[in-house]
Structures are given as C-alpha cells and as structure tokens.
Amino acid sequence: MTTATNVAAALNNDGSKFESDDGRSLTELAAEQNGVAEFGERAYRDDAERTLYYVDGVRTSHISGDPIRYVFPDSSAIVEAGDGWDIEGAEPFSWV
C-alpha cells in the first residue's frame, strides 16, 4: 500500500468525504504523513481548443477550484479539486 491509499482509507475511500471518522481533515491527514501540498495553476495550450492543463509548482495559495496535490515521501499523491479528491493518476494533478 502507498501512503496515498492509506490516507484514502482513513477517509473511507470516499472522494467526497474530507473528514475522517475521528474528525481529522484531508489536509491534517496529509500533514501527518509528511505530505507536501502543491498547488496547480491553470494554463491553456496554444491549440485550436485552448486545452486546459495545470502547471505544477509549490505555492502558498491558490485560486478557488484549482487543484491541490498532496505528495507523500513515497511519491504517491492525492489530488483535491473542487468538491472531491482522489488518488493521483498518471499525470500530475490528474485522478485515477
């Protein structure tokens, strides 16, 4: 198991639940596991569709709706975006 799957389990693997049964928030659970919060910044590709993507980087704040990824020492991560979260997919800031 990865750290991200352990944190997800503490939230009953429910991507709409942000608090564990004992009252700890996703942010608190991530911090307890030495997770580092990285904030994505919206960017748009220079293509006909102006495709949205996220530029990663560590910042101390973000615009509402932009994703936050909690990266753990084992390189696993959880991504929070809007009203949900999930274990990170193949690309930074993506969901599985």
C-alpha positions, 0 to 999 in steps of 0.5 A, spaced: 500 500 500 502 507 498 501 512 503 496 515 498 491 509 499 492 509 506 490 516 507 484 514 502 482 509 507 482 513 513 477 517 509 473 511 507 475 511 500 470 516 499 472 522 494 467 526 497 468 525 504 474 530 507 473 528 514 475 522 517 471 518 522 475 521 528 474 528 525 481 529 522 481 533 515 484 531 508 489 536 509 491 534 517 491 527 514 496 529 509 500 533 514 501 527 518 504 523 513 509 528 511 505 530 505 507 536 501 501 540 498 502 543 491 498 547 488 496 547 480 495 553 476 491 553 470 494 554 463 491 553 456 495 550 450 496 554 444 491 549 440 485 550 436 481 548 443 485 552 448 486 545 452 486 546 459 492 543 463 495 545 470 502 547 471 505 544 477 509 548 482 509 549 490 505 555 492 502 558 498 495 559 495 491 558 490 485 560 486 478 557 488 477 550 484 484 549 482 487 543 484 491 541 490 496 535 490 498 532 496 505 528 495 507 523 500 515 521 501 513 515 497 511 519 491 504 517 491 499 523 491 492 525 492 489 530 488 483 535 491 479 539 486 473 542 487 468 538 491 472 531 491 479 528 491 482 522 489 488 518 488 493 521 483 493 518 476 498 518 471 499 525 470 500 530 475 494 533 478 490 528 474 485 522 478 485 515 477 
